[in-house]
Amino acid sequence: MLVSEAEGNSLRRTAEVYDDDAPCAEQLGSVEMTQPRGYALRAVGLFCLGWALVYANRSTLFPMLKPIGEEFGLSGVQTGAVASAYFFTYVALQIPLGQLIDRLGVKRVLVTTYALAGLAVLSVGLFARSYPLLMALVALHGAGAAAYYAAAYSASFAAVPEKYRGLSAAVINSGMAIGLVLGLSAAGPIFHRAGTWRAPFLFLALPTLLVALAFRLFVHDVRPVRPPRVPVLDLLRDRQLLAVNLSGFCSLYGFWVVMTWGPAYFQTERGLPLEAAGYLTAVVAAASIPGALIFASLSDRLGRRRLSVLMMPLAAVAVGSMVVAPGTGWLAAALVAYGALGKLAWDPIGASWIGDHVGRTRPEAMGAALGLFTVFAMGSSVVAPLVSGWLRDLTGSLAWAFVLGATVVLAGAAFAAVAGETRAEPGAERSIAQAQQEGYVATTGRSARRLRRALRRP
């Protein structure tokens, strides 16, 4: 459909649904639309809070595995399967829920699944009186959290100009680190004070449900005007997406080696008390916040590939240094360096990289592309702990697991080096009508309906 300049201006005025806030550019790929700056800031802050609770709920489970195993009389394999139940549904539903977001819009899927996650956490605390029921509720919790990555970043990419995409993703991503520290540090004291492993889950359930309500009230919908026709196989055939996805797998492989086996390695082979080993591991999350903000902001100006090729080799050196660090001080320094350069710091760059490319080439498949990115990345959460445990059984030491982790992270730099970049040209701008024809547009209330009616006119 051809649109005149006057009609484009009219549609642009129709899209301005808030009159009180100062306008900023809301864009999808190279498409820029006038939207309030205040909403973009609120959305980024709210999505950061959402990540904090997703990670707090998830990481609370890890320190509670021992008392859970004792209550139900579980073996080590059965106890580990509780955490695996969460990750199985979390990974398995990434692509289906991403496609659902592309078809139904962000808000409906986000609110429904996040509320489901909150209800599952509440049910774990209230109703998990048997091992099979516990497994089912933990799996339900993973299913509820599965849509969050694709939904949060799809909505934020539509609200934030591309030149700030990396920085905004880093702010949102900092919620992961906050939630990780909160879950690991608060679960133990709440458990000891209440005398039951169910207490930390009950403590987190109400805030999770309140955040779902906040999404319902304050997040603008982002939905396709026409149904997407991009199958997942097309995304898999995209060489740039494949290279970035493989980089994500390699980056997260090192992270899961450090997070799952770090405390045991530091205690048994580096001679640290268990409590100190746990606190040292949490240093990774704390150090990632400034690292993510700095490097993601730099990537907005210098490019995603250039920063990735710089960060991943340094992160690999940090993981390998944990094996040869001569004392606790050097070990802490290696963990700080990995936090500032590793998965939690690189993740917003990877997500923005996907957003740049898909926003310019297949904007109607943004949710599916982000879901596919998460499948690759979180696949390492299944592989890394198992391979590391096998290396410990084979060699009698976890040191080789860290050496392999460093090697895999280094391979991520090679994948990043061959991935191209798709960035918007300076000043690129299209009309609202063309933007809606090509994919997503943030919509809200009566103005969304008026836009659709205008687009249907001959």
Number of C-alpha atoms within 10 A of each C-alpha: 9 9 15 9 10 9 15 17 15 15 21 17 14 16 22 14 17 13 9 8 12 12 17 18 18 23 25 32 27 21 27 24 26 19 25 20 17 14 20 25 14 13 22 24 15 20 26 25 21 26 24 25 25 27 21 28 28 23 20 24 22 16 17 19 19 15 16 19 17 11 14 13 12 16 11 11 8 15 20 15 15 23 19 18 20 24 23 18 19 23 24 16 20 28 23 17 23 28 27 17 28 30 20 16 25 28 21 17 21 28 24 16 22 27 23 21 28 28 20 24 29 25 21 25 22 13 13 17 12 10 18 10 14 19 21 17 25 26 23 24 31 29 27 28 30 30 31 26 21 28 28 24 26 30 29 25 28 28 31 27 23 26 15 16 27 34 24 29 28 30 20 26 30 28 25 24 26 21 25 25 23 19 26 24 18 14 24 15 12 17 18 11 9 11 10 15 24 24 19 25 27 17 16 20 22 15 15 26 20 14 20 21 16 14 23 16 11 13 23 21 22 26 25 23 22 14 13 18 12 15 11 15 8 9 18 14 10 10 13 20 23 19 19 28 28 20 30 29 27 28 31 28 28 30 26 21 27 24 16 16 18 19 22 19 22 23 16 14 12 18 12 17 13 15 10 13 19 19 14 21 23 22 20 29 27 19 21 28 22 17 23 30 23 16 24 31 22 17 23 20 11 12 18 29 22 15 19 25 18 14 22 28 21 20 28 27 18 24 28 23 21 27 20 11 16 11 10 15 10 14 21 17 17 22 26 23 22 33 29 29 28 31 30 27 29 30 21 29 29 26 28 27 27 22 29 24 21 23 29 16 15 18 25 29 28 30 32 27 31 28 28 26 27 22 20 20 23 21 20 21 22 15 14 24 19 13 15 23 16 14 18 15 11 11 11 11 16 24 19 17 26 25 19 21 27 29 19 20 29 23 20 27 28 17 21 26 17 14 19 16 16 19 19 18 8 8 9 10 15 13 20 26 21 15 21 20 16 21 24 29 30 22 20 15 10 11 16 18 12 13 20 15 10 15 18 8 7 7
